[in-house]
Amino acid sequence: MKRHLTTYILVLTSSLTYGQTNIDLTIKRDTFQYFSILDTNFHKYQLPDNFKKPKKWIKVDKERTGFLGDWYGNKYSDTFGLKDALAIIDTATQLSQIGSAKSWCINNYQKAFPFLVARLSDKRKIGLTNTGDLIIWDRLGTSDLEFYGHGGSITEDIFTIAGRASWILNQLTGEIFAEVHGNLTEKQSEEFKKLWVQYIDKLKK
């Protein structure tokens, strides 16, 4: 349930270890590297036409239709499509817009899946505005976000395109084997894509 509940943080130490990185909140500067590796091999990342959803995927599907609804999701218009979702992921700075793109991708996962995986190697920093009390540990350490002692926590760095794509993929499937944090490297991004290919291959069996 950790991905679908708002996490309220009341106590914060000066140094946090999360995922792959040790975050010193006293540094207050962005030392992460950014890169963009174009990947148009979408066919490699396509889901099978017919497959049985794994248990984790089924579990998060049920949670989305329950009391909590779609975690940081949002509504979208009837004319909203793939191009709109991808444009938001690539350029938007409003969390509500990213939520709309996420909701559309979850509801249209066959169309969106290959384009999301391909974006894992596009680690351009887009940023976020009007974030309220959103908590992203990496961005507390770079002063991109302020800490107010509580708030909704997102584990991945959705300040970047790769982080947004990864967040949507994991919210869709319930998986956490590939999470994009601020210190993601080019090599790691390619490894993450290979892990998703392995995941897709297992769905074919």
ZAMARGU-4260 file (C-alpha; in steps of 0.2 Angstrom, whole numbers, plus 5000, padded with zeros to 4 digits):
<rodrens>
0) 5000/5000/5000 | 5015/5012/5002 | 5013/5018/4984 | 4995/5022/4986 | 4994/5031/5003
5) 4999/5049/5006 | 5014/5047/5018 | 5015/5060/5032 | 5033/5063/5038 | 5035/5071/5055
10) 5053/5070/5059 | 5068/5072/5047 | 5086/5069/5051 | 5099/5080/5042 | 5105/5065/5032
15) 5094/5052/5023 | 5098/5036/5014 | 5085/5032/5001 | 5086/5019/4987 | 5103/5020/4979
20) 5109/5037/4986 | 5114/5045/5002 | 5105/5062/5003 | 5113/5076/5013 | 5100/5089/5015
25) 5112/5102/5021 | 5121/5103/5004 | 5106/5111/4995 | 5113/5110/4977 | 5110/5100/4962
30) 5125/5089/4958 | 5115/5076/4948 | 5120/5072/4930 | 5107/5074/4916 | 5107/5066/4899
35) 5096/5061/4884 | 5098/5045/4874 | 5086/5044/4860 | 5077/5027/4859 | 5065/5024/4845
40) 5065/5005/4846 | 5047/5005/4853 | 5044/4987/4846 | 5056/4980/4859 | 5045/4986/4873
45) 5028/4982/4867 | 5017/4972/4879 | 5010/4955/4871 | 4993/4957/4863 | 4986/4945/4876
50) 4993/4941/4893 | 4988/4937/4910 | 4992/4951/4923 | 5004/4946/4937 | 4998/4947/4955
55) 5006/4964/4959 | 4997/4972/4944 | 4981/4964/4949 | 4983/4971/4966 | 4986/4989/4961
60) 4972/4988/4949 | 4960/4984/4964 | 4968/4998/4975 | 4965/5010/4961 | 4946/5006/4961
65) 4945/5006/4979 | 4944/5020/4993 | 4960/5028/4988 | 4957/5029/4970 | 4971/5034/4958
70) 4986/5039/4968 | 4991/5057/4962 | 4980/5054/4946 | 4969/5067/4938 | 4955/5068/4925
75) 4958/5070/4906 | 4946/5075/4892 | 4938/5063/4879 | 4950/5070/4866 | 4966/5067/4876
80) 4977/5054/4868 | 4995/5047/4867 | 5003/5062/4860 | 4995/5073/4874 | 5001/5061/4887
85) 5019/5060/4880 | 5020/5079/4878 | 5015/5082/4896 | 5028/5069/4902 | 5041/5078/4891
90) 5037/5096/4896 | 5024/5099/4909 | 5029/5107/4926 | 5012/5105/4934 | 5009/5090/4945
95) 4991/5089/4941 | 4995/5088/4922 | 5007/5074/4925 | 4993/5066/4935 | 4982/5067/4920
100) 4996/5059/4909 | 4998/5045/4922 | 4980/5041/4923 | 4978/5041/4904 | 4993/5029/4902
105) 4986/5017/4916 | 4970/5016/4906 | 4978/5014/4890 | 4993/5004/4895 | 4995/4994/4878
110) 4998/5011/4869 | 5008/5019/4882 | 5020/5005/4888 | 5033/5005/4875 | 5035/5024/4875
115) 5037/5025/4894 | 5051/5012/4894 | 5060/5021/4880 | 5060/5037/4890 | 5070/5029/4904
120) 5086/5034/4896 | 5079/5052/4894 | 5085/5060/4910 | 5082/5078/4906 | 5077/5089/4920
125) 5060/5098/4918 | 5056/5102/4935 | 5039/5105/4945 | 5030/5121/4951 | 5016/5123/4963
130) 5021/5107/4972 | 5013/5111/4989 | 5020/5099/5002 | 5026/5086/4990 | 5040/5075/4996
135) 5053/5069/4984 | 5069/5065/4994 | 5081/5069/4980 | 5074/5086/4978 | 5074/5091/4996
140) 5093/5089/4995 | 5094/5100/4980 | 5083/5114/4987 | 5070/5111/4972 | 5057/5107/4986
145) 5055/5113/5003 | 5051/5102/5018 | 5036/5106/5028 | 5036/5092/5040 | 5022/5082/5031
150) 5016/5079/5014 | 5013/5066/5000 | 5029/5056/4996 | 5034/5050/4978 | 5049/5039/4978
155) 5055/5043/4961 | 5062/5059/4954 | 5048/5065/4943 | 5057/5082/4940 | 5065/5072/4926
160) 5057/5063/4911 | 5064/5046/4915 | 5058/5048/4933 | 5040/5052/4927 | 5040/5037/4915
165) 5047/5025/4928 | 5034/5032/4941 | 5020/5028/4929 | 5027/5011/4924 | 5028/5006/4942
170) 5011/5013/4947 | 5004/5004/4933 | 5012/4987/4937 | 5015/4987/4955 | 5033/4984/4952
175) 5049/4992/4960 | 5063/4983/4952 | 5068/4999/4942 | 5066/5015/4951 | 5073/5031/4944
180) 5081/5043/4957 | 5091/5058/4955 | 5108/5049/4954 | 5103/5038/4939 | 5117/5035/4927
185) 5116/5032/4908 | 5122/5014/4911 | 5108/5011/4924 | 5095/5018/4913 | 5099/5006/4899
190) 5100/4992/4912 | 5082/4997/4918 | 5076/4995/4901 | 5083/4978/4899 | 5074/4973/4916
195) 5058/4979/4908 | 5061/4969/4892 | 5064/4954/4904 | 5047/4958/4912 | 5038/4958/4896
200) 5046/4942/4890 | 5039/4933/4906 | 5022/4939/4901 | 5023/4930/4884 | 5026/4913/4893
</rodrens>
